[in-house]
Amino acid sequence: MSAEIAVSESAVQSIQSHGITWFDVERPTKRDCARLAEAHQLLTRDSETFLDRSRLSSFTRRDGYDLLVLQVPIVATSRRRANPSISPVSIVIGPDYALTIHYGDVRPLIRFFRELETDDRARGETFGRGVPTLILAIVQRLIDATIGSRGYLERAITAQEELINHNDGGNDLTGTALRLRKEVQRLRRITIPAVSVLRELRQSRPVDELDQDWEMLTARLDALLTSLDDDLSALDGVLLAASAVAQLRMSRYLRALLALSVLALPVLVVTTTLGMTVNSPLTGQPYGFTIGLAIAGVVFLVALFMARYSRLI
């Protein structure tokens, strides 16, 4: 079945099939939000939150529609900044439509929209069983993006563990591990409310044939939380190991400094004593300078032996 696709001046794109319409809005303006509120009879306070990039994951029931918000971590493609950022996606669920508002950062959601534009079969399977199936498909893409963002963190943590195993002291292990720990905690803070939101959505719109799919999505998020807890434990181990490496490196520096002092001090004392202007046994001797150097050398060897015996060097 063909779909009616329209792009308006306000950048609202839509796909219609089987009496169901998916409206998608990227980077909305205040004017866009006002139009959406008027067209779909949304509360003004709900439409105003579409512009708030700091809004948290939530699920709210209204008269005539439901409002779902999910925070999605986005991994930047820039090499200079690969750590995940956060992009909220608002989903308005109506009786015969779904409205998604976002900032164009969630690539899996955009690809899914383009797929339904061009693939008649996928569009029929998604729209043919009503709005609940469409919402499930949209949420599934968002959950995939959330779970996929852990891949960057997992690779980075593995790299830090390898550096620790190789005892590579030329890297800022502590600073990197602390940054990764912060990223893991932030992803965990995103995932915890998402689990609650999915359960609320599942209970508010029960569809027996989709119940197992919703349960699977929730289980995937629970597994992600378990993995993130493991990541935190691994990073705590990296931090402990990095602290031990730093202490060992400092101990080596102090031992080298102490050894240098032990070796230099006796020689300095001998040469200073022999170089004093007061009368000494070597003053006026034809080989006084050579004898002085020999005494200093013997003292140096004795100090070296004592330092090696004490394992300072």
HUMOUR-V987073 format. One record per backbone hydrogen bond with DSSP energy under -1.0 kcal/mol. NH is the residue of the N-H (numbers start at 1). CO is the residue of the C=O. If there is no record, write none. Layout:
NH:CO / NH:CO
//
This chain:
4:16 / 8:12 / 11:8 / 13:24 / 14:6 / 15:22 / 17:20 / 20:17 / 21:96 / 22:15 / 23:98 / 24:13 / 25:100 / 27:102 / 33:29 / 34:30 / 35:31 / 36:32 / 37:33 / 38:34 / 39:35 / 40:36 / 42:37 / 47:43 / 48:44 / 51:48 / 52:49 / 58:69 / 60:67 / 62:65 / 66:93 / 67:60 / 68:91 / 69:58 / 70:89 / 72:87 / 74:85 / 85:74 / 87:72 / 89:70 / 90:101 / 91:68 / 92:99 / 93:66 / 94:97 / 98:21 / 99:92 / 100:23 / 101:90 / 102:25 / 107:105 / 110:106 / 111:107 / 112:108 / 113:109 / 114:110 / 115:111 / 116:112 / 117:113 / 118:114 / 119:115 / 123:119 / 124:120 / 125:121 / 126:122 / 127:123 / 128:124 / 130:127 / 134:130 / 135:131 / 136:132 / 137:133 / 138:134 / 139:135 / 140:136 / 141:137 / 142:138 / 143:139 / 144:140 / 145:141 / 146:142 / 147:143 / 148:144 / 149:145 / 150:147 / 151:148 / 154:150 / 155:151 / 156:152 / 157:153 / 158:154 / 159:155 / 160:156 / 161:157 / 162:158 / 163:159 / 164:160 / 165:161 / 166:162 / 167:164 / 168:163 / 173:171 / 176:172 / 177:173 / 178:174 / 179:175 / 180:176 / 181:177 / 182:178 / 183:179 / 184:180 / 185:181 / 186:182 / 187:183 / 188:184 / 189:185 / 190:186 / 191:187 / 192:188 / 194:190 / 195:191 / 196:192 / 197:193 / 198:194 / 199:195 / 200:196 / 201:197 / 202:198 / 203:199 / 204:200 / 205:201 / 210:207 / 214:210 / 215:211 / 216:212 / 217:213 / 218:214 / 219:215 / 220:216 / 221:217 / 222:218 / 223:219 / 224:220 / 225:221 / 226:222 / 227:223 / 228:224 / 229:225 / 230:226 / 231:227 / 232:228 / 233:229 / 234:230 / 235:231 / 236:232 / 237:233 / 238:234 / 239:235 / 240:236 / 241:237 / 242:238 / 243:239 / 244:240 / 245:241 / 246:242 / 247:243 / 248:244 / 249:245 / 250:246 / 251:247 / 252:248 / 253:249 / 254:250 / 255:251 / 256:252 / 257:253 / 258:254 / 259:255 / 260:256 / 261:257 / 262:258 / 263:259 / 264:260 / 265:261 / 268:264 / 269:265 / 270:266 / 271:267 / 272:268 / 273:269 / 274:270 / 275:271 / 276:273 / 283:280 / 285:282 / 288:285 / 291:287 / 292:288 / 293:289 / 294:290 / 295:291 / 296:292 / 297:293 / 298:294 / 299:295 / 300:296 / 301:297 / 302:298 / 303:299 / 304:300 / 305:301 / 306:302 / 307:303 / 308:304 / 309:305 / 310:306 / 312:307
//
